[in-house]
Amino acid sequence: MEQTILVIGATGTLGEPVARHLKEDGFRVRVMTRDSNKARGIFGETFDIVVGDIMNAGSLEEPLDGCFGAHISTAPPENEGMKVNNVVAAASKKGLRRITYISWPNASEENAWFPPVKQKLLAEEVVRESGIPYTIFCPTTAMENIPMFVQGNRATVIGKQPRPYHWLAADDFGRMVSSSYRLEETVNKRLCIYGPEAILTREAVRRYCSMFHPKITKISTMPYWFVKIMATIMRSKEMKFGSSLLAFCEKVDEGEDPAEANRILGAPNTTLDEWLKQRKLKLDTPAIG
């Protein structure tokens, strides 16, 4: 019988490739969502889609019924500890045998002054104390976030962003998470996942623009104070959180060593230039049907 994995947050940047790789690897994938129409538009008819709300503990038991494991991918980390506690409580009742959870590589006690990090640490503790075999994944920045720096005919980087990031292709991450469900060596581990190259944000945006927006030759810098004002005027929680997260990343190291994850699961190997070529090919290829 196929083992069923519930993917919570499957419509997100890092959740979708996890769901797809799990299915390719022979698992039955159940996608939990608050918007079944959106999920159906992304995954079609071949995935089991159920409605549930991670903030509502009572709505989680039915989606988890009969599952072998659950993958938790939530963003942003508002009330993260409570969300994960809801899942773990329901998973314990249903006798789940595996949990995978997405945290951050720079989520550490020394960085707990940043409220979202504190929430991530609380959630990690809930997972570790659950008694359910787990793997905590801590991926660095996804390449899929790069297009967000371009709006219309303008490319903008928020803040100075002086630190290079090991940009990670979401597809590589999905492969690694799926593989972890078949490997006992990943049980009860915290694994940091880095892409193969360290690249400054401005350079990553420049390469993206050169392929998709060649008319954009200048990348502007937007100060944090201006973004905060705009977020207030627009009443955008997403903009406010994104700005605070980028400011945090300017101040701290990227995170822990990814060597153990690379050894067990095979290192991510998609470079930024390869990802850009794959993205262009996908966009240029007409959809069938």
Buried (B, 14 or more C-beta within 10 A) or exposed (E): EEBBBBBBBBBBBBBBBBBBBBBEBEBBBBBBBBEEEEBBEBBEEEBBBBEBBBBEBEBBBBBBBBBBBBBBBBBBBBBBBBBBBBBBBBBBEBEBEBBBBBBBBBBBEEBBEBEBBBBBBBBBEBBBEBEBBBBBBBBBBBBBBBBEBBEEEEBBBBBEBEBBBBBBBBBBBBBBBBBBBEEEEBEEBBBBBBBBBEBBBBEBBBBBBEEBBEEBEEBEEBEBEEBBEBBEEEEBEEBBBBBBBBBBBBEBEBBBEBEBBBEBBEBBEBBBEEBBEBBEEEEEEEEEE
